[in-house]
Amino acid sequence: MSIPQATAISIPREEALLIASLLALTGGYLDAYTWIVHRAFANAQTANLVFLWVYLTGGEWSKALHYVPPLFAFVLGVIMASCLRKFAPDKAPEISVVTEIVFLILIAVLHNRLPKVAGTLGLSFVAAFQTSSFPKVEGWSYSSVMATSNFRYTIEGLFTAFAGSPEATPFRRPYVFGAMCIAFGAGAAIGAVMTEVTRAYSLAVPAALLAIVLLLCGERLRIGDRARGDLI
């Protein structure tokens, strides 16, 4: 009896694990940066919503308003990314990354003159654009700008694999999502160090990471069911 060969499947280039890992690294970096500099989150809008309502119910209006701009910018970013996917689906990943890089450069330039506007609005817009433009890794929905859902999928995937999964590669899913968690955490650690050491140039790091993503998005990837590990 012949052994069946692994079936080659195609995945969109923007769903490759390497690209997703770089995006998660960028997401963690930006979250650490915005928290250290602005005491708000560019990515984790859940935290911004919690702080907003906590201060509103306590009557601390000025503190509550501090969390409105990043929420507004995030909404705008999601809407624009959705329009991009609708009207230019083939070029959406590349255009998204270019837009993010341009915004990071603008934020770095404007940060000394308009720190609050550049930091909260600009980075939240970048985060929204990223999470909306790159919603999947190897066909699975994930988030490159927060770790909670990825952490949950890692645990669920491990449980399913050890409990007896019918999948041919049962440990692939927890491996992928575990990699997302590690990349996000590493990005946050690097972002914290770089922001403290050289705040003026710290946004050059995520811009460089996104430039690498832009280059990788130009390559169309083909992987096999048993060769997905080659992507990292």
C-alpha positions as CSV (number, residue, x, y, z in Angstrom):
1,M,0.0,0.0,0.0
2,S,1.4,3.4,-1.0
3,I,1.7,6.1,1.6
4,P,-0.4,9.1,0.7
5,Q,1.7,12.2,0.0
6,A,1.2,15.5,1.8
7,T,-1.2,17.6,-0.2
8,A,0.2,21.0,-1.1
9,I,-2.1,23.8,-0.3
10,S,-1.9,27.5,-1.0
11,I,-2.3,30.2,1.6
12,P,-2.4,33.9,1.1
13,R,1.0,35.4,1.6
14,E,-0.2,37.6,4.4
15,E,-1.3,34.5,6.4
16,A,2.2,33.1,6.7
17,L,3.5,32.4,10.2
18,L,6.6,34.5,9.8
19,I,4.6,37.5,8.7
20,A,2.1,37.0,11.6
21,S,5.0,36.7,14.1
22,L,6.6,39.9,12.9
23,L,3.2,41.7,13.2
24,A,2.7,40.3,16.7
25,L,6.2,41.5,17.6
26,T,5.2,44.9,16.3
27,G,1.9,44.9,18.2
28,G,3.5,44.1,21.5
29,Y,6.2,46.8,20.9
30,L,3.6,49.5,20.2
31,D,1.5,48.6,23.2
32,A,4.5,48.9,25.5
33,Y,5.5,52.2,23.9
34,T,2.1,53.8,24.2
35,W,1.6,52.7,27.8
36,I,5.0,54.0,28.9
37,V,4.7,57.3,27.0
38,H,1.0,58.1,27.1
39,R,-0.5,55.8,29.8
40,A,-3.0,54.6,27.3
41,F,-3.1,51.5,25.0
42,A,-2.9,51.7,21.2
43,N,-3.9,48.1,20.7
44,A,-5.9,46.9,23.8
45,Q,-9.1,49.0,23.4
46,T,-10.7,46.9,26.1
47,A,-8.5,48.5,28.6
48,N,-9.2,52.0,27.2
49,L,-13.0,51.3,27.4
50,V,-12.7,50.1,31.0
51,F,-10.7,53.2,32.1
52,L,-13.2,55.4,30.2
53,W,-16.2,54.1,32.0
54,V,-14.5,53.8,35.4
55,Y,-13.6,57.5,35.3
56,L,-16.9,58.5,33.8
57,T,-18.8,56.8,36.6
58,G,-16.5,58.5,39.1
59,G,-17.2,61.9,37.6
60,E,-13.5,62.4,36.6
61,W,-14.3,63.8,33.2
62,S,-10.8,65.0,32.2
63,K,-9.3,61.6,32.9
64,A,-12.2,59.9,31.0
65,L,-11.6,62.1,28.0
66,H,-8.0,60.9,27.9
67,Y,-9.2,57.5,26.5
68,V,-11.6,58.8,23.9
69,P,-9.0,59.7,21.1
70,P,-7.5,56.3,20.9
71,L,-10.9,54.7,20.7
72,F,-12.0,57.1,18.0
73,A,-8.8,56.5,16.0
74,F,-9.2,52.7,16.3
75,V,-12.7,53.0,14.9
76,L,-11.5,55.1,12.0
77,G,-8.7,52.6,11.3
78,V,-11.0,49.6,11.1
79,I,-13.4,51.5,8.7
80,M,-10.6,52.5,6.4
81,A,-9.0,49.0,6.4
82,S,-12.4,47.5,5.6
83,C,-12.8,49.9,2.7
84,L,-9.3,48.9,1.5
85,R,-10.2,45.2,1.6
86,K,-13.4,45.9,-0.3
87,F,-12.1,48.1,-3.1
88,A,-8.5,46.8,-3.5
89,P,-8.4,43.2,-2.0
90,D,-5.4,42.1,-4.0
91,K,-3.2,44.9,-2.8
92,A,-4.7,45.4,0.6
93,P,-1.9,43.9,2.7
94,E,0.8,45.9,0.9
95,I,-1.1,49.1,1.1
96,S,-1.9,48.5,4.7
97,V,1.8,48.0,5.7
98,V,2.9,51.1,3.7
99,T,0.2,53.1,5.4
100,E,1.4,51.9,8.8
101,I,5.0,52.7,8.1
102,V,4.1,56.2,6.9
103,F,2.0,56.9,10.0
104,L,4.8,55.7,12.3
105,I,7.2,58.1,10.5
106,L,4.7,60.9,10.9
107,I,4.2,60.1,14.5
108,A,8.0,60.1,15.2
109,V,8.3,63.5,13.5
110,L,5.3,65.1,15.2
111,H,5.8,63.6,18.6
112,N,7.8,66.5,20.0
113,R,5.2,69.1,18.8
114,L,1.9,67.2,19.2
115,P,2.7,64.3,21.6
116,K,-0.8,63.5,22.6
117,V,-2.3,63.7,19.1
118,A,0.5,61.8,17.5
119,G,0.8,59.1,20.1
120,T,-2.8,58.3,20.9
121,L,-4.6,58.9,17.6
122,G,-1.8,57.8,15.3
123,L,-0.8,54.6,17.0
124,S,-4.3,53.5,17.6
125,F,-5.0,54.0,13.9
126,V,-2.0,51.9,13.0
127,A,-3.1,49.1,15.4
128,A,-6.6,49.1,13.9
129,F,-5.2,49.0,10.4
130,Q,-3.0,46.1,11.2
131,T,-5.5,43.9,13.0
132,S,-8.1,44.5,10.3
133,S,-5.8,43.9,7.4
134,F,-4.1,40.8,8.8
135,P,-6.9,38.8,10.6
136,K,-5.6,35.3,9.9
137,V,-2.6,33.1,10.2
138,E,-2.5,29.9,8.2
139,G,-6.3,30.1,7.9
140,W,-7.0,30.6,11.6
141,S,-8.3,33.9,13.0
142,Y,-5.9,35.6,15.3
143,S,-4.9,39.0,16.6
144,S,-1.5,40.6,16.1
145,V,-2.2,43.4,18.5
146,M,-3.3,41.6,21.7
147,A,-2.5,38.2,23.3
148,T,-5.7,37.1,25.1
149,S,-7.4,35.3,22.3
150,N,-4.2,33.8,21.1
151,F,-3.4,32.5,24.6
152,R,-6.8,30.9,24.8
153,Y,-6.4,29.2,21.4
154,T,-3.0,27.9,22.5
155,I,-4.5,26.2,25.6
156,E,-7.6,24.9,23.7
157,G,-5.3,23.5,21.0
158,L,-3.1,21.7,23.4
159,F,-6.1,20.2,25.2
160,T,-7.6,19.0,21.9
161,A,-4.2,17.6,20.8
162,F,-3.7,15.6,24.0
163,A,-7.4,14.5,24.2
164,G,-7.2,13.0,20.8
165,S,-7.6,15.2,17.7
166,P,-8.7,13.9,14.3
167,E,-6.4,16.4,12.6
168,A,-3.3,15.2,10.8
169,T,-1.1,17.7,12.7
170,P,-2.9,18.2,16.0
171,F,-0.1,20.3,17.6
172,R,0.2,22.7,14.7
173,R,-2.6,25.0,15.9
174,P,-1.3,25.4,19.5
175,Y,2.2,25.8,18.1
176,V,1.1,28.7,15.8
177,F,-0.8,30.5,18.5
178,G,1.9,29.9,21.1
179,A,4.3,31.5,18.7
180,M,2.0,34.5,18.5
181,C,2.0,34.9,22.3
182,I,5.8,34.6,22.5
183,A,6.2,37.2,19.7
184,F,3.8,39.6,21.3
185,G,5.5,39.3,24.7
186,A,9.0,39.7,23.1
187,G,7.8,42.8,21.3
188,A,6.5,44.3,24.5
189,A,9.8,43.6,26.3
190,I,11.8,45.1,23.5
191,G,9.5,48.1,23.2
192,A,9.8,48.8,27.0
193,V,13.6,48.7,26.8
194,M,13.9,50.8,23.7
195,T,11.4,53.4,24.8
196,E,13.2,53.9,28.0
197,V,16.7,54.0,26.4
198,T,16.0,56.1,23.3
199,R,12.5,57.4,23.2
200,A,13.2,59.8,20.3
201,Y,14.1,56.9,17.9
202,S,12.2,54.0,19.4
203,L,9.5,54.0,16.7
204,A,12.2,53.1,14.1
205,V,12.1,49.5,15.3
206,P,8.4,48.8,14.5
207,A,8.8,50.7,11.2
208,A,11.7,48.4,10.3
209,L,9.7,45.3,11.2
210,L,6.9,46.5,9.0
211,A,9.3,47.1,6.2
212,I,10.4,43.4,6.4
213,V,6.7,42.4,6.4
214,L,6.2,44.5,3.2
215,L,9.0,42.7,1.5
216,L,7.6,39.3,2.6
217,C,4.2,40.1,1.4
218,G,5.6,40.3,-2.1
219,E,6.2,36.6,-2.1
220,R,3.4,34.1,-2.6
221,L,3.9,31.0,-0.4
222,R,3.0,27.4,-1.0
223,I,3.2,25.0,1.9
224,G,2.4,21.4,2.4
225,D,0.4,19.9,5.3
226,R,3.6,18.4,6.7
227,A,5.9,21.2,5.8
228,R,4.3,24.2,7.5
229,G,7.1,24.4,10.0
230,D,9.4,25.6,7.1
231,L,7.7,29.0,7.2
232,I,9.3,30.0,10.5
